[in-house]
Each structure stands twice: as structure tokens, then as C-alpha cells.
Amino acid sequence: MIAPSGEQIEIVHGAQRAVVVEVGGGLREYTLDGRNVLDGYGADEMSSSGRGQVLIPWPNRIQDGLYSFDGEEHQLPLDDVEEQDAIHGLVRWGSWIAGDRDENRVVMEHRLHPQPGYPFSLALSVEYLLSEEGLLVRTTAINRGPRPCPYGSGNHPYLMVSGSRVDSLMLRVPGDTLLRSDERGIPVDRFPAEGTDYDFRRPRVIGSTVLDHAFTDLARGEDGRARVELRHPDRGGGVTLWADEAYPYVMVFTGDPLPDVSRRSLAVEPMTCPPNAFRSGEGLIRLEPGQSFTSSWGIDPREHPPR
């Protein structure tokens, strides 16, 4: 019998274990010492609420699924029926193949062929690597078509700490600026985090705050990485998601409208561009024929002292 998410590729390193899947090339499970670092899903289930999925060639939403590129209009299928948007790209339900693989590493590969709404060709690879530093995810896209194409990418992990609901957890998001979205999730303007309920530049308890926001102007360490930190204030345990400079945006989502994840885990989504980038042009990557783009993010499941 074939699992709903296809082939299951397990990688291990010491006490770390991750399961990458054929369907969508996503991350179904990641554990440390048998403890869930991610809110994943079972081998007998489909991914729901975007859990662990790869978001290419755009993350988040495109308003009405309609955009213009190089003077040509394109209409994408509206797979977010309620809000009448195209959401989270075109590869979430496609078959990926495991290329290079080792005990602690696998590279998933996919060819995105031209189709209505996105008449461009991409060769895609996502590398998953476990090491002493945790999990590394490296995504590369190459334009294999004869003309330039628009591109963006993101990922959709849900972080967990000590099996606790997010209300009791401390969160740090190093974003100086947030995007304000309308009722359809489309950005309409931006505002500073300072002085708002969404200022998590210093760690504080999430409490009743409802988050479904894109953060940008991210503070970074000397290594160029922006770090989102989630930890329990009393029982210990914590996890850090980092993103390199190819990801200027991070979406943080408490999952309130989704019963399967609502406030039991926190989606922290590194994104190369914000929602609706195919229409707004903000952060949109233009890939010339033969050009490639690589971005990296990762998860450190080790506990670190609070900043």
C-alpha cells in the first residue's frame, strides 16, 4: 500500500531523526531524542494546513491568482477557494525523487514543467541535512526555460516545544517591521513592530496574541542569519529557526482558524518574498534562462540561553 505522502525517506544523525516525503518533497517529521521538534503528520495521512510543505514558485497568496510578468498576463488556478487566491505555489502535491542520499542527508528533486498560469520551467532541488547543529534545508531553483521567469520560495514548518500550547511559550522574532494584511491575507501596508502587540524583538510570552503576520527588516547575526526563537519559560526546552539573507521575510502563524494546529504549534515560515509578490513585485526574484537561486534555512533544536 502506498502512503498518502508517497515514499518515506528517513535520515538520522545521533539522537536526531527526520522523515522527508515524496509528495511535495516536504518534511513530515523531525525529532530529537524522540521528542517532536515539529508538529508533523502521520505516515497514513496527507499533509494538512501546509505542515512541512515546500512553497515554490511562490509562498503564501497571489490575489485572484492573477499577475503580469514582462507585459503578459497570467491566470493561476484558485486553490484557496474561500479567499479566491492562488496559494503556496505549484509543487506541494507533485512527486519528487530522492537524488543524492546518505544516512544523514537527502536531496529531493523535482522538475516543474510549464502549465497554464505559470508557463515556465524550473529544475528544483531541496537538500535536507542533519548535523551537530541541527537541520539544514537548502533550496536551489534553476530556470530551464528559454525566457525569464518569476520566482519565490518558502517553507511551512510548525515548531513545537515541550508539547505545550503556544500561549505559554516565549517567542523572539527579530523583525522591526510587519506587513498589515486585509481580510484575504493580502498586504496593504506596513507598520513598525515597536509599541504594538506584535513586538517580539525581545523574548516574551505569546499569551493570547493572534499571529498571522509577515515580519521583515530582520536583525541578523554576524553570520547573516536571522533567528526566530521559541522556548518554554519554566520547563526548559527550546528551538530556533534560522534563515539566511536570501530570506528577507518570515511569516509567523499561531494557526487559530485551523483546528488541526490551532495554537498547539507555531508556524514559522521563511520566505524569499512576501505574500502577493507576483502582483506587487516586492522581493520577487527574476531568474534569467539558466540562472539559479539558492536559499538556506534550518532548525537548531538544542536549548540556548535566552537573549
Buried (B, 14 or more C-beta within 10 A) or exposed (E): EEBBBBBEBEBEBEEBBBBBBBBBBBBBBBBBEEEBBBBBBEEEBEBEBBBBBBBBBBBBBBBBBBBEBEEEEBEBEBBBEEBEBBBBBBBBEBEBEBEEBEEBBBBBBBEBBEEEBBBBBBBBBBBBBBEEBBBBBBBBBBBBBEEBBBBBBBBBBBBBBBEBBBEBBBBBBBBBBBBEBEEBBBBEEBEEBEEEEBBBBEBEBBEEBBBBBBBBBBEBEEEEBBBBBBBBBEEEBBBBBBBBEBBBBBBBBBBEEBEBBBBBBBBBBBBBBBBBBBBBBBBBBBBEBEBEBBBBBBBBBEBEEEE
